[in-house]
């Protein structure tokens, strides 16, 4: 059987610990939903719970939620490690800060209130007055207003809440009181108190009662038996997992950077990402995670001599970025791209190929230039990775290779290597006019031998000469291109919503 024919079950996690009664009820209902799902809707249910010291009156109007936020974050990280596809969070209090947590986590949380809104729109489309039984904290935060009273819903929907006295003496006491549902009392006084709260809402004109506390759903059947038109929000939440699509949840895009190859070039790349990002405030910038590992074996030493193979080290860095929820990987090192093809197939996220982007840039911006002069390490030149990129470009153009490439002769290549690796070279921290003058000698050589565009094919070189579309070489205007700059711009275009709209 082919791999693509194997049907894998969707894995849904249920976070427990934020209310034992409510989360246990949701888990039980989710298990039943999963058991009844058809072959195309197979669901594997996972339950997770850690020790959480909930305060006695977590739903009080001025309750503190810091510990709850951190608990939810930790639990979501646990489900990420368990490779769950999505998570159910049975806690209305936690949904008041869901956006804060979702922005920092890759695993999508199925939105409980959105599921309730969708259910009501489908089953009771003509609703005008909805009674809400929720905690004083959630009520103060306006959670339900966010979903039912915004511009995206019917403007004539009215949310009703119990009178202040009923809210405190009946609703909060029924859930949080000594003989309340949280303490295991699912009948008797707790039902009587909830019934009084429901009657208050019905007297205000409520057409349906929506539990905004997961504990209330555990006794919805008992209230329904007393004639209360109440829905079971835990059941609705469980069933929503069947139709959930991960792409429904947005999160911040994150660029992973394999750093340390070399260290200064890494900083240069990050600065260029920041510079090229359209932003008016901190929050407009792109999330970055850097695996800064200067201990990765030298790429050039491996390619031209008997140096250690850096493949595993580069792969390990990429896997750490993958595990840190990066959406794509940038490697600001030209020579390292000789190893990209070896590892890309084993990663679940793409490496943005700096060399391919550079060739694409030349074709788009300087298509009339046919001879590319390459300044790079001897390892990059020996690996022929740029030449292979040109060959791939030619294959896409029906075999017509419009570009040729030249490199320095032995003497000028020695100058380039001294500029990069010398005792007073860039990797040693020397960025001055003397080193810059050496590099210009190599540029002049390439231009004299026919190059009409120069590629600074080592990420240390742009530390000496910035990208210049009209670089003057003996009176001739020659574009000098910085692949680091080109890579940064491409990453911004892929990651930034603002940049995508502007493109």
Beta strands, then each sheet from edge to edge (+ up, - down):
strand 1: 10-15
strand 2: 43-48
strand 3: 86-89
strand 4: 108-110
strand 5: 129-134
strand 6: 158-161
strand 7: 208-212
strand 8: 230-231
strand 9: 254-259
strand 10: 287-292
strand 11: 328-330
strand 12: 350-352
strand 13: 371-375
strand 14: 404-407
strand 15: 453-456
strand 16: 468-473
strand 17: 476-482
sheet 1: 2+ 1+ 3+ 4+
sheet 2: 6+ 5+ 7+ 8+
sheet 3: 10+ 9+ 11+ 12+
sheet 4: 14+ 13+ 15+ 17+ 16-
end
